[in-house]
Amino acid sequence: MIARLSGALLVCLAATAANAQTKEHAPVSLPSSGAMTQDKPNSESWTYFKSGLNLARYKAAYIQPTAVYRGPDAQFDSITEEDKAKYATILSNALDVELRQSFAMAPKPGPGVLNIQMTLLGVERTKGGVATATRVTSFGLAANALKSIAGKPGTFTGSLLLAVEITDGATGELLVGAVRRRSPDALDIPATFSTTDTAKAVARDVAKRLHEKLVEAQAAPAGN
């Protein structure tokens, strides 16, 4: 019993330490890490935008397969390699579906092509069944409704820690870099069934937001 408790404590401490590292600095093994600045103290949100960025000249996109982060501050806890690969594929597929609506999909990086690399940095599990149950009671529904309004994750629902790096397809110059932790909307009941369902909901949301931001940036004057 003591051995089991000690093991569980060590796992918990390791996860906490990794999480704390990302709140102190951008993921150390991420290529764009040194260029990013923290959006808010003690957050896991990091961003870089090239000064004077003009995306209007990019008419096509190339989506690299989503990478699984292997750095010392990765946050996967007990997630299997098979599941990591599955969640990475879910992210890639969702982004492809979204960007095809506005961009030609290039067969490879090149001039006038946005080279987009997503990296799965970590996964927090969803407690399937328990998370769902908290949405169907009157108290749980009310609590999660408040979280939804506040943009906070739902009770017992997991999350994905992600990075997006966008480079010039011809030169490799970094244009945009971002690290974000994302959870489904607190009232998204299907996303509470399993960690895979959570990953699908996050992937759709991230892909939609990135699509909207890229279209918006294309329409904006250079440097805005």
N, C-alpha and C positions, 0 to 999 in steps of 0.2 A: 504493500500500500504506500509506504513512504517513498519507495523508488518510483512508483507511478506518479505520485504527487510532485516529486522533484523533477521528473521528466516533463510534466505538464507545465510546471513553473518555468523551466528553462526555455521551453518553446514560446511561452507567453512573453518572457523577457526579451527573447531574440526578436520577436515580431515587433515589440514596442521599441526596441533599439533601432531597428531598420526604419520604422516609421518616423522616429525622432530625427534620424539622419536626413531624410528627405525634407523635413521641416527646417533643417539647418543649412542645407546646400542642395543644389540640383544633383540628380543622379550622377555619380562620379564617372561612370564608364560610358555615359551618353556623349556622342561626338560634339553636340552643341552645348554641353554643360557649362563650359567656361564663358559662353556668351550670354547666358540667361541671367536675369535678375529676378529676385523674389517679388511677387506682386503685393504681398502683405506679410508682415512678420509672423512667424510661427505657422505659416500655411504651407501646403504642398503644391502651391501654384507658382510656376516659374515661366517667364516669357522673354522672347527676343524678337524684335522686328528690325530689319535692316533700315537704316536711316534713308529717307527719301524713296522708299520702296514704291515701285510702279509695276503692278501686276497686269496692266492693260495689254502689254505686249505678249502675254502668255495665253495662247489659245488652246493648248492641249495639256494633258496631264498624264503622268506615268506613275502608277501606284506600285511601289515596292511591296513584296510580301511582308506582312507585319512581323517584326522581329520579337523574339522573347528575350528580355533583358537578362544578362548573366553577371551583372556587376555585384559587388559585395553588399550593396544596399538594396538588392532586389527584395520584394515583399510578397513572396508566394507561400510562405508557411508550409502547409502540407499539400499544396496543389500538385497533382501528378504531372509528369512531362506530357502525357497524352492530353490532359485537360488544358495545359498551357497552349499546346499546339492547336487544340480545338478552338479556344477562345481567340487566338491570334487569327485563325482563318475566318471566324465570324466577323472580326473587325475589318479585315481586308475586303470581304464580300460586301459588307454594308456600305463601305466607302465607295467601292466600285459602282454599286447601284445608284448612289446619290450623285456622284460626279458626272456620270454619263448623261445626266439631264442637262448639263451646261457646258461640258468640255468634251472635245474629241479625246479619245483614249489612245495615246501614242504607244507604238510597239516597244519603244525603248526611250531612254532619256536623250535629249538633243536640244538644239536651238528652239526657243519659243515654247519649251515644255517645262511644266512644273514637275519636279521629281519629288514625290511625297513618300516619306518613310514614317510609318507608325511603329511604335515600340510598346509592347506590353510590359510594364514595369512591376506590376504586382496585382494580386487578386485577394479580396476578402470574401470569404464564403457567405452565401445566403443560407440561413437556417430554414430550409424548406419545410413547409407544414406549419411551423411555429410562426414564421413571418406572415404566411397567408392568414393564419388564425387571428392575428392581431388586426386584420383589416375587416373582419366580418362581425366582430362584436361592436356594439354601439360606442363603448369607450375607446376601443382601439381605432375605430374608424375616425372618431373625432380627433384623437391624438395625431393620427397620421395625416388628417386633413390640414391640421395646423402646420405640420412639418412640410406638407406639400406647398402651402402658401409661402412658407419661409424659405423654400428651396433646400430643405434639409432632407437627408436620407430617411427612409422609413425604418420602423423597428425591425431588427433582425435581418435586414436586407443588406447584402454585400455590396461591393464596389470594385471598380477597376481603376488602377493607377496607370496612366497612359502618357506617352510622349508623341508629339507630332513634329517632324522636322521637314521643312520644305526648302529645297535647294534649286538653283538654276540647273536645268537639265544639260546645259552645254559646259558650264564652267565649274559646277559643283559648289558655287558660292551659297552660303547660308542666307536664306531670305527670311524665314520665320522658324522659330522654335518655341515649343510650349510643353509644359508638364501640367497635367490636371488629374485630380481624382474625381471620378464620376459614379453616381448611383442613379438608379431609375427614380422617376417621380414616386413619392411616398404613397400615392393612390393607384399606382400601376400594379394591380393584383396579379396578372399573369407573370410579371417579372419576379414574383416572390416564390414561385413554385420550385425553383432550383437555381444553382449558381449559373448554369448554362442559360436559363431564361433571363437571369439578371444581365449576363454578358450580352445577350441578343438585344435587350432593351437599351443598354448603354451604347452598344455599337450603332444602333439606329440613331440615337440622339446625337452622338458625337459626329457621325457622318453628316447628319442634317445640319448641325451647327457649323461644321467646317465648310460645307458646301455654301451655306448662306454667307459666311464671312469672306470666302474667296470671291463670290459673285459681287458682294458689296465692295470689296477692295478693288476689283477690276474696274468698277464704275467710278471710283473716287479719283480725284486729281492726284497726280504724282506727289508723294510726300505727305499725304493726309492719312 
